[in-house]
Amino acid sequence: MIGCRRPVYRTLAIAPATVVELCAEHYSEEQAALERKETG
Ligand SMILES: [Zn+2]
């Protein structure tokens, strides 16, 4: 996550062949956003 200086919590595949390293806070945000896209 650009601009985020928190330690990396997990990696998340946001798209095919695209994995990002996220802190705990951004990880939960991104995961929720992806779930909304998949269901919505
Ligand atoms: Zn973050």
mmCIF file of the protein (N, C-alpha, C, O) and its ligand, coordinates in Angstrom:
data_MODEL
# 
_entry.id   MODEL 
# 
loop_
_entity.id 
_entity.type 
_entity.pdbx_number_of_molecules 
1 polymer     1 
2 non-polymer 1 
# 
_entity_poly.entity_id                      1 
_entity_poly.type                           'polypeptide(L)' 
_entity_poly.nstd_linkage                   no 
_entity_poly.nstd_monomer                   no 
_entity_poly.pdbx_seq_one_letter_code       MIGCRRPVYRTLAIAPATVVELCAEHYSEEQAALERKETG 
_entity_poly.pdbx_seq_one_letter_code_can   MIGCRRPVYRTLAIAPATVVELCAEHYSEEQAALERKETG 
_entity_poly.pdbx_strand_id                 A 
# 
loop_
_entity_poly_seq.entity_id 
_entity_poly_seq.num 
_entity_poly_seq.mon_id 
_entity_poly_seq.hetero 
1 1  MET n 
1 2  ILE n 
1 3  GLY n 
1 4  CYS n 
1 5  ARG n 
1 6  ARG n 
1 7  PRO n 
1 8  VAL n 
1 9  TYR n 
1 10 ARG n 
1 11 THR n 
1 12 LEU n 
1 13 ALA n 
1 14 ILE n 
1 15 ALA n 
1 16 PRO n 
1 17 ALA n 
1 18 THR n 
1 19 VAL n 
1 20 VAL n 
1 21 GLU n 
1 22 LEU n 
1 23 CYS n 
1 24 ALA n 
1 25 GLU n 
1 26 HIS n 
1 27 TYR n 
1 28 SER n 
1 29 GLU n 
1 30 GLU n 
1 31 GLN n 
1 32 ALA n 
1 33 ALA n 
1 34 LEU n 
1 35 GLU n 
1 36 ARG n 
1 37 LYS n 
1 38 GLU n 
1 39 THR n 
1 40 GLY n 
# 
loop_
_struct_asym.id 
_struct_asym.entity_id 
A 1 
B 2 
# 
loop_
_chem_comp.id 
_chem_comp.type 
_chem_comp.mon_nstd_flag 
ALA 'L-peptide linking' y 
ARG 'L-peptide linking' y 
CYS 'L-peptide linking' y 
GLN 'L-peptide linking' y 
GLU 'L-peptide linking' y 
GLY 'peptide linking'   y 
HIS 'L-peptide linking' y 
ILE 'L-peptide linking' y 
LEU 'L-peptide linking' y 
LYS 'L-peptide linking' y 
MET 'L-peptide linking' y 
PRO 'L-peptide linking' y 
SER 'L-peptide linking' y 
THR 'L-peptide linking' y 
TYR 'L-peptide linking' y 
VAL 'L-peptide linking' y 
ZN  non-polymer         . 
# 
_pdbx_entity_nonpoly.entity_id   2 
_pdbx_entity_nonpoly.name        ? 
_pdbx_entity_nonpoly.comp_id     ZN 
# 
_pdbx_nonpoly_scheme.asym_id         B 
_pdbx_nonpoly_scheme.entity_id       2 
_pdbx_nonpoly_scheme.mon_id          ZN 
_pdbx_nonpoly_scheme.ndb_seq_num     1 
_pdbx_nonpoly_scheme.pdb_seq_num     101 
_pdbx_nonpoly_scheme.auth_seq_num    101 
_pdbx_nonpoly_scheme.pdb_mon_id      ZN 
_pdbx_nonpoly_scheme.auth_mon_id     ZN 
_pdbx_nonpoly_scheme.pdb_strand_id   A 
_pdbx_nonpoly_scheme.pdb_ins_code    . 
# 
loop_
_atom_site.group_PDB 
_atom_site.id 
_atom_site.type_symbol 
_atom_site.label_atom_id 
_atom_site.label_alt_id 
_atom_site.label_comp_id 
_atom_site.label_asym_id 
_atom_site.label_entity_id 
_atom_site.label_seq_id 
_atom_site.pdbx_PDB_ins_code 
_atom_site.Cartn_x 
_atom_site.Cartn_y 
_atom_site.Cartn_z 
_atom_site.occupancy 
_atom_site.B_iso_or_equiv 
_atom_site.pdbx_formal_charge 
_atom_site.auth_seq_id 
_atom_site.auth_comp_id 
_atom_site.auth_asym_id 
_atom_site.auth_atom_id 
_atom_site.pdbx_PDB_model_num 
ATOM   1   N  N  . MET A 1 1  ? 0.856   -1.195  0.000   1.00 0.00 ? 1   MET A N  1 
ATOM   2   C  CA . MET A 1 1  ? 0.000   0.000   0.000   1.00 0.00 ? 1   MET A CA 1 
ATOM   3   C  C  . MET A 1 1  ? 0.885   1.234   0.000   1.00 0.00 ? 1   MET A C  1 
ATOM   4   O  O  . MET A 1 1  ? 1.688   1.430   0.912   1.00 0.00 ? 1   MET A O  1 
ATOM   5   N  N  . ILE A 1 2  ? 0.740   2.054   -1.009  1.00 0.00 ? 2   ILE A N  1 
ATOM   6   C  CA . ILE A 1 2  ? 1.567   3.251   -1.121  1.00 0.00 ? 2   ILE A CA 1 
ATOM   7   C  C  . ILE A 1 2  ? 1.252   4.221   0.018   1.00 0.00 ? 2   ILE A C  1 
ATOM   8   O  O  . ILE A 1 2  ? 0.087   4.509   0.295   1.00 0.00 ? 2   ILE A O  1 
ATOM   9   N  N  . GLY A 1 3  ? 2.279   4.709   0.662   1.00 0.00 ? 3   GLY A N  1 
ATOM   10  C  CA . GLY A 1 3  ? 2.092   5.679   1.716   1.00 0.00 ? 3   GLY A CA 1 
ATOM   11  C  C  . GLY A 1 3  ? 1.861   5.075   3.086   1.00 0.00 ? 3   GLY A C  1 
ATOM   12  O  O  . GLY A 1 3  ? 1.771   5.797   4.079   1.00 0.00 ? 3   GLY A O  1 
ATOM   13  N  N  . CYS A 1 4  ? 1.764   3.766   3.147   1.00 0.00 ? 4   CYS A N  1 
ATOM   14  C  CA . CYS A 1 4  ? 1.533   3.100   4.423   1.00 0.00 ? 4   CYS A CA 1 
ATOM   15  C  C  . CYS A 1 4  ? 2.873   2.610   4.974   1.00 0.00 ? 4   CYS A C  1 
ATOM   16  O  O  . CYS A 1 4  ? 3.622   1.921   4.280   1.00 0.00 ? 4   CYS A O  1 
ATOM   17  N  N  . ARG A 1 5  ? 3.163   2.963   6.199   1.00 0.00 ? 5   ARG A N  1 
ATOM   18  C  CA . ARG A 1 5  ? 4.454   2.611   6.789   1.00 0.00 ? 5   ARG A CA 1 
ATOM   19  C  C  . ARG A 1 5  ? 4.312   1.576   7.900   1.00 0.00 ? 5   ARG A C  1 
ATOM   20  O  O  . ARG A 1 5  ? 5.268   1.292   8.622   1.00 0.00 ? 5   ARG A O  1 
ATOM   21  N  N  . ARG A 1 6  ? 3.144   1.032   8.027   1.00 0.00 ? 6   ARG A N  1 
ATOM   22  C  CA . ARG A 1 6  ? 2.954   -0.006  9.039   1.00 0.00 ? 6   ARG A CA 1 
ATOM   23  C  C  . ARG A 1 6  ? 3.622   -1.299  8.577   1.00 0.00 ? 6   ARG A C  1 
ATOM   24  O  O  . ARG A 1 6  ? 3.803   -1.509  7.378   1.00 0.00 ? 6   ARG A O  1 
ATOM   25  N  N  . PRO A 1 7  ? 3.986   -2.159  9.514   1.00 0.00 ? 7   PRO A N  1 
ATOM   26  C  CA . PRO A 1 7  ? 4.619   -3.428  9.127   1.00 0.00 ? 7   PRO A CA 1 
ATOM   27  C  C  . PRO A 1 7  ? 3.666   -4.306  8.330   1.00 0.00 ? 7   PRO A C  1 
ATOM   28  O  O  . PRO A 1 7  ? 2.452   -4.263  8.529   1.00 0.00 ? 7   PRO A O  1 
ATOM   29  N  N  . VAL A 1 8  ? 4.225   -5.100  7.430   1.00 0.00 ? 8   VAL A N  1 
ATOM   30  C  CA . VAL A 1 8  ? 3.419   -5.976  6.584   1.00 0.00 ? 8   VAL A CA 1 
ATOM   31  C  C  . VAL A 1 8  ? 2.778   -7.071  7.423   1.00 0.00 ? 8   VAL A C  1 
ATOM   32  O  O  . VAL A 1 8  ? 3.441   -7.739  8.217   1.00 0.00 ? 8   VAL A O  1 
ATOM   33  N  N  . TYR A 1 9  ? 1.497   -7.235  7.233   1.00 0.00 ? 9   TYR A N  1 
ATOM   34  C  CA . TYR A 1 9  ? 0.730   -8.241  7.956   1.00 0.00 ? 9   TYR A CA 1 
ATOM   35  C  C  . TYR A 1 9  ? 0.540   -9.480  7.085   1.00 0.00 ? 9   TYR A C  1 
ATOM   36  O  O  . TYR A 1 9  ? 0.793   -10.602 7.525   1.00 0.00 ? 9   TYR A O  1 
ATOM   37  N  N  . ARG A 1 10 ? 0.097   -9.273  5.859   1.00 0.00 ? 10  ARG A N  1 
ATOM   38  C  CA . ARG A 1 10 ? -0.120  -10.381 4.929   1.00 0.00 ? 10  ARG A CA 1 
ATOM   39  C  C  . ARG A 1 10 ? -0.028  -9.881  3.503   1.00 0.00 ? 10  ARG A C  1 
ATOM   40  O  O  . ARG A 1 10 ? -0.068  -8.680  3.237   1.00 0.00 ? 10  ARG A O  1 
ATOM   41  N  N  . THR A 1 11 ? 0.095   -10.841 2.588   1.00 0.00 ? 11  THR A N  1 
ATOM   42  C  CA . THR A 1 11 ? -0.015  -10.509 1.174   1.00 0.00 ? 11  THR A CA 1 
ATOM   43  C  C  . THR A 1 11 ? -1.422  -10.858 0.709   1.00 0.00 ? 11  THR A C  1 
ATOM   44  O  O  . THR A 1 11 ? -2.065  -11.765 1.237   1.00 0.00 ? 11  THR A O  1 
ATOM   45  N  N  . LEU A 1 12 ? -1.880  -10.120 -0.283  1.00 0.00 ? 12  LEU A N  1 
ATOM   46  C  CA . LEU A 1 12 ? -3.217  -10.341 -0.806  1.00 0.00 ? 12  LEU A CA 1 
ATOM   47  C  C  . LEU A 1 12 ? -3.174  -10.250 -2.324  1.00 0.00 ? 12  LEU A C  1 
ATOM   48  O  O  . LEU A 1 12 ? -2.607  -9.311  -2.882  1.00 0.00 ? 12  LEU A O  1 
ATOM   49  N  N  . ALA A 1 13 ? -3.781  -11.243 -2.994  1.00 0.00 ? 13  ALA A N  1 
ATOM   50  C  CA . ALA A 1 13 ? -3.851  -11.223 -4.453  1.00 0.00 ? 13  ALA A CA 1 
ATOM   51  C  C  . ALA A 1 13 ? -5.053  -10.379 -4.858  1.00 0.00 ? 13  ALA A C  1 
ATOM   52  O  O  . ALA A 1 13 ? -6.197  -10.825 -4.772  1.00 0.00 ? 13  ALA A O  1 
ATOM   53  N  N  . ILE A 1 14 ? -4.780  -9.156  -5.300  1.00 0.00 ? 14  ILE A N  1 
ATOM   54  C  CA . ILE A 1 14 ? -5.855  -8.234  -5.675  1.00 0.00 ? 14  ILE A CA 1 
ATOM   55  C  C  . ILE A 1 14 ? -6.300  -8.448  -7.104  1.00 0.00 ? 14  ILE A C  1 
ATOM   56  O  O  . ILE A 1 14 ? -7.374  -7.989  -7.493  1.00 0.00 ? 14  ILE A O  1 
ATOM   57  N  N  . ALA A 1 15 ? -5.486  -9.143  -7.899  1.00 0.00 ? 15  ALA A N  1 
ATOM   58  C  CA . ALA A 1 15 ? -5.808  -9.450  -9.281  1.00 0.00 ? 15  ALA A CA 1 
ATOM   59  C  C  . ALA A 1 15 ? -4.903  -10.600 -9.695  1.00 0.00 ? 15  ALA A C  1 
ATOM   60  O  O  . ALA A 1 15 ? -3.914  -10.880 -9.018  1.00 0.00 ? 15  ALA A O  1 
ATOM   61  N  N  . PRO A 1 16 ? -5.231  -11.285 -10.817 1.00 0.00 ? 16  PRO A N  1 
ATOM   62  C  CA . PRO A 1 16 ? -4.348  -12.347 -11.296 1.00 0.00 ? 16  PRO A CA 1 
ATOM   63  C  C  . PRO A 1 16 ? -2.917  -11.832 -11.470 1.00 0.00 ? 16  PRO A C  1 
ATOM   64  O  O  . PRO A 1 16 ? -2.694  -10.826 -12.144 1.00 0.00 ? 16  PRO A O  1 
ATOM   65  N  N  . ALA A 1 17 ? -1.952  -12.523 -10.864 1.00 0.00 ? 17  ALA A N  1 
ATOM   66  C  CA . ALA A 1 17 ? -0.531  -12.175 -10.946 1.00 0.00 ? 17  ALA A CA 1 
ATOM   67  C  C  . ALA A 1 17 ? -0.217  -10.841 -10.289 1.00 0.00 ? 17  ALA A C  1 
ATOM   68  O  O  . ALA A 1 17 ? 0.834   -10.255 -10.547 1.00 0.00 ? 17  ALA A O  1 
ATOM   69  N  N  . THR A 1 18 ? -1.107  -10.363 -9.453  1.00 0.00 ? 18  THR A N  1 
ATOM   70  C  CA . THR A 1 18 ? -0.848  -9.113  -8.734  1.00 0.00 ? 18  THR A CA 1 
ATOM   71  C  C  . THR A 1 18 ? -1.053  -9.338  -7.241  1.00 0.00 ? 18  THR A C  1 
ATOM   72  O  O  . THR A 1 18 ? -2.177  -9.465  -6.756  1.00 0.00 ? 18  THR A O  1 
ATOM   73  N  N  . VAL A 1 19 ? 0.071   -9.384  -6.530  1.00 0.00 ? 19  VAL A N  1 
ATOM   74  C  CA . VAL A 1 19 ? 0.025   -9.589  -5.081  1.00 0.00 ? 19  VAL A CA 1 
ATOM   75  C  C  . VAL A 1 19 ? 0.605   -8.359  -4.406  1.00 0.00 ? 19  VAL A C  1 
ATOM   76  O  O  . VAL A 1 19 ? 1.657   -7.864  -4.810  1.00 0.00 ? 19  VAL A O  1 
ATOM   77  N  N  . VAL A 1 20 ? -0.068  -7.869  -3.389  1.00 0.00 ? 20  VAL A N  1 
ATOM   78  C  CA . VAL A 1 20 ? 0.403   -6.701  -2.652  1.00 0.00 ? 20  VAL A CA 1 
ATOM   79  C  C  . VAL A 1 20 ? 0.628   -7.085  -1.193  1.00 0.00 ? 20  VAL A C  1 
ATOM   80  O  O  . VAL A 1 20 ? -0.033  -7.974  -0.657  1.00 0.00 ? 20  VAL A O  1 
ATOM   81  N  N  . GLU A 1 21 ? 1.571   -6.395  -0.568  1.00 0.00 ? 21  GLU A N  1 
ATOM   82  C  CA . GLU A 1 21 ? 1.830   -6.584  0.849   1.00 0.00 ? 21  GLU A CA 1 
ATOM   83  C  C  . GLU A 1 21 ? 1.065   -5.517  1.625   1.00 0.00 ? 21  GLU A C  1 
ATOM   84  O  O  . GLU A 1 21 ? 1.168   -4.326  1.329   1.00 0.00 ? 21  GLU A O  1 
ATOM   85  N  N  . LEU A 1 22 ? 0.308   -5.951  2.607   1.00 0.00 ? 22  LEU A N  1 
ATOM   86  C  CA . LEU A 1 22 ? -0.557  -5.025  3.333   1.00 0.00 ? 22  LEU A CA 1 
ATOM   87  C  C  . LEU A 1 22 ? -0.382  -5.185  4.838   1.00 0.00 ? 22  LEU A C  1 
ATOM   88  O  O  . LEU A 1 22 ? -0.080  -6.272  5.330   1.00 0.00 ? 22  LEU A O  1 
ATOM   89  N  N  . CYS A 1 23 ? -0.574  -4.094  5.554   1.00 0.00 ? 23  CYS A N  1 
ATOM   90  C  CA . CYS A 1 23 ? -0.633  -4.169  7.004   1.00 0.00 ? 23  CYS A CA 1 
ATOM   91  C  C  . CYS A 1 23 ? -2.006  -4.736  7.401   1.00 0.00 ? 23  CYS A C  1 
ATOM   92  O  O  . CYS A 1 23 ? -2.882  -4.920  6.555   1.00 0.00 ? 23  CYS A O  1 
ATOM   93  N  N  . ALA A 1 24 ? -2.172  -5.003  8.671   1.00 0.00 ? 24  ALA A N  1 
ATOM   94  C  CA . ALA A 1 24 ? -3.413  -5.631  9.128   1.00 0.00 ? 24  ALA A CA 1 
ATOM   95  C  C  . ALA A 1 24 ? -4.627  -4.772  8.776   1.00 0.00 ? 24  ALA A C  1 
ATOM   96  O  O  . ALA A 1 24 ? -5.659  -5.284  8.341   1.00 0.00 ? 24  ALA A O  1 
ATOM   97  N  N  . GLU A 1 25 ? -4.490  -3.483  8.966   1.00 0.00 ? 25  GLU A N  1 
ATOM   98  C  CA . GLU A 1 25 ? -5.627  -2.592  8.733   1.00 0.00 ? 25  GLU A CA 1 
ATOM   99  C  C  . GLU A 1 25 ? -6.010  -2.550  7.255   1.00 0.00 ? 25  GLU A C  1 
ATOM   100 O  O  . GLU A 1 25 ? -7.180  -2.710  6.906   1.00 0.00 ? 25  GLU A O  1 
ATOM   101 N  N  . HIS A 1 26 ? -5.013  -2.333  6.385   1.00 0.00 ? 26  HIS A N  1 
ATOM   102 C  CA . HIS A 1 26 ? -5.295  -2.279  4.962   1.00 0.00 ? 26  HIS A CA 1 
ATOM   103 C  C  . HIS A 1 26 ? -5.672  -3.643  4.405   1.00 0.00 ? 26  HIS A C  1 
ATOM   104 O  O  . HIS A 1 26 ? -6.448  -3.730  3.453   1.00 0.00 ? 26  HIS A O  1 
ATOM   105 N  N  . TYR A 1 27 ? -5.140  -4.696  4.981   1.00 0.00 ? 27  TYR A N  1 
ATOM   106 C  CA . TYR A 1 27 ? -5.501  -6.038  4.541   1.00 0.00 ? 27  TYR A CA 1 
ATOM   107 C  C  . TYR A 1 27 ? -7.006  -6.259  4.715   1.00 0.00 ? 27  TYR A C  1 
ATOM   108 O  O  . TYR A 1 27 ? -7.679  -6.734  3.800   1.00 0.00 ? 27  TYR A O  1 
ATOM   109 N  N  . SER A 1 28 ? -7.522  -5.917  5.881   1.00 0.00 ? 28  SER A N  1 
ATOM   110 C  CA . SER A 1 28 ? -8.954  -6.116  6.128   1.00 0.00 ? 28  SER A CA 1 
ATOM   111 C  C  . SER A 1 28 ? -9.784  -5.224  5.210   1.00 0.00 ? 28  SER A C  1 
ATOM   112 O  O  . SER A 1 28 ? -10.843 -5.634  4.735   1.00 0.00 ? 28  SER A O  1 
ATOM   113 N  N  . GLU A 1 29 ? -9.311  -4.016  4.961   1.00 0.00 ? 29  GLU A N  1 
ATOM   114 C  CA . GLU A 1 29 ? -10.032 -3.117  4.062   1.00 0.00 ? 29  GLU A CA 1 
ATOM   115 C  C  . GLU A 1 29 ? -10.063 -3.656  2.637   1.00 0.00 ? 29  GLU A C  1 
ATOM   116 O  O  . GLU A 1 29 ? -11.114 -3.680  1.996   1.00 0.00 ? 29  GLU A O  1 
ATOM   117 N  N  . GLU A 1 30 ? -8.910  -4.087  2.151   1.00 0.00 ? 30  GLU A N  1 
ATOM   118 C  CA . GLU A 1 30 ? -8.826  -4.576  0.776   1.00 0.00 ? 30  GLU A CA 1 
ATOM   119 C  C  . GLU A 1 30 ? -9.614  -5.867  0.606   1.00 0.00 ? 30  GLU A C  1 
ATOM   120 O  O  . GLU A 1 30 ? -10.273 -6.073  -0.413  1.00 0.00 ? 30  GLU A O  1 
ATOM   121 N  N  . GLN A 1 31 ? -9.541  -6.727  1.603   1.00 0.00 ? 31  GLN A N  1 
ATOM   122 C  CA . GLN A 1 31 ? -10.279 -7.991  1.517   1.00 0.00 ? 31  GLN A CA 1 
ATOM   123 C  C  . GLN A 1 31 ? -11.778 -7.725  1.466   1.00 0.00 ? 31  GLN A C  1 
ATOM   124 O  O  . GLN A 1 31 ? -12.494 -8.359  0.691   1.00 0.00 ? 31  GLN A O  1 
ATOM   125 N  N  . ALA A 1 32 ? -12.250 -6.810  2.269   1.00 0.00 ? 32  ALA A N  1 
ATOM   126 C  CA . ALA A 1 32 ? -13.670 -6.452  2.261   1.00 0.00 ? 32  ALA A CA 1 
ATOM   127 C  C  . ALA A 1 32 ? -14.066 -5.866  0.909   1.00 0.00 ? 32  ALA A C  1 
ATOM   128 O  O  . ALA A 1 32 ? -15.143 -6.165  0.393   1.00 0.00 ? 32  ALA A O  1 
ATOM   129 N  N  . ALA A 1 33 ? -13.205 -5.039  0.339   1.00 0.00 ? 33  ALA A N  1 
ATOM   130 C  CA . ALA A 1 33 ? -13.490 -4.435  -0.958  1.00 0.00 ? 33  ALA A CA 1 
ATOM   131 C  C  . ALA A 1 33 ? -13.558 -5.504  -2.053  1.00 0.00 ? 33  ALA A C  1 
ATOM   132 O  O  . ALA A 1 33 ? -14.427 -5.455  -2.924  1.00 0.00 ? 33  ALA A O  1 
ATOM   133 N  N  . LEU A 1 34 ? -12.636 -6.468  -2.000  1.00 0.00 ? 34  LEU A N  1 
ATOM   134 C  CA . LEU A 1 34 ? -12.646 -7.545  -2.991  1.00 0.00 ? 34  LEU A CA 1 
ATOM   135 C  C  . LEU A 1 34 ? -13.905 -8.385  -2.857  1.00 0.00 ? 34  LEU A C  1 
ATOM   136 O  O  . LEU A 1 34 ? -14.493 -8.787  -3.861  1.00 0.00 ? 34  LEU A O  1 
ATOM   137 N  N  . GLU A 1 35 ? -14.317 -8.650  -1.647  1.00 0.00 ? 35  GLU A N  1 
ATOM   138 C  CA . GLU A 1 35 ? -15.522 -9.455  -1.432  1.00 0.00 ? 35  GLU A CA 1 
ATOM   139 C  C  . GLU A 1 35 ? -16.749 -8.724  -1.978  1.00 0.00 ? 35  GLU A C  1 
ATOM   140 O  O  . GLU A 1 35 ? -17.650 -9.343  -2.545  1.00 0.00 ? 35  GLU A O  1 
ATOM   141 N  N  . ARG A 1 36 ? -16.773 -7.420  -1.803  1.00 0.00 ? 36  ARG A N  1 
ATOM   142 C  CA . ARG A 1 36 ? -17.889 -6.656  -2.345  1.00 0.00 ? 36  ARG A CA 1 
ATOM   143 C  C  . ARG A 1 36 ? -17.921 -6.722  -3.869  1.00 0.00 ? 36  ARG A C  1 
ATOM   144 O  O  . ARG A 1 36 ? -18.991 -6.837  -4.466  1.00 0.00 ? 36  ARG A O  1 
ATOM   145 N  N  . LYS A 1 37 ? -16.749 -6.651  -4.499  1.00 0.00 ? 37  LYS A N  1 
ATOM   146 C  CA . LYS A 1 37 ? -16.688 -6.753  -5.956  1.00 0.00 ? 37  LYS A CA 1 
ATOM   147 C  C  . LYS A 1 37 ? -17.163 -8.113  -6.447  1.00 0.00 ? 37  LYS A C  1 
ATOM   148 O  O  . LYS A 1 37 ? -17.903 -8.215  -7.426  1.00 0.00 ? 37  LYS A O  1 
ATOM   149 N  N  . GLU A 1 38 ? -16.723 -9.155  -5.748  1.00 0.00 ? 38  GLU A N  1 
ATOM   150 C  CA . GLU A 1 38 ? -17.045 -10.514 -6.187  1.00 0.00 ? 38  GLU A CA 1 
ATOM   151 C  C  . GLU A 1 38 ? -18.533 -10.803 -6.050  1.00 0.00 ? 38  GLU A C  1 
ATOM   152 O  O  . GLU A 1 38 ? -19.108 -11.525 -6.865  1.00 0.00 ? 38  GLU A O  1 
ATOM   153 N  N  . THR A 1 39 ? -19.147 -10.248 -5.035  1.00 0.00 ? 39  THR A N  1 
ATOM   154 C  CA . THR A 1 39 ? -20.550 -10.537 -4.800  1.00 0.00 ? 39  THR A CA 1 
ATOM   155 C  C  . THR A 1 39 ? -21.468 -9.510  -5.468  1.00 0.00 ? 39  THR A C  1 
ATOM   156 O  O  . THR A 1 39 ? -22.651 -9.775  -5.681  1.00 0.00 ? 39  THR A O  1 
ATOM   157 N  N  . GLY A 1 40 ? -20.920 -8.341  -5.797  1.00 0.00 ? 40  GLY A N  1 
ATOM   158 C  CA . GLY A 1 40 ? -21.798 -7.289  -6.189  1.00 0.00 ? 40  GLY A CA 1 
ATOM   159 C  C  . GLY A 1 40 ? -21.841 -6.951  -7.642  1.00 0.00 ? 40  GLY A C  1 
ATOM   160 O  O  . GLY A 1 40 ? -22.579 -6.052  -8.045  1.00 0.00 ? 40  GLY A O  1 
HETATM 161 ZN ZN . ZN  B 2 .  ? -1.598  -0.168  5.710   1.00 0.00 2 101 ZN  A ZN 1 
# 
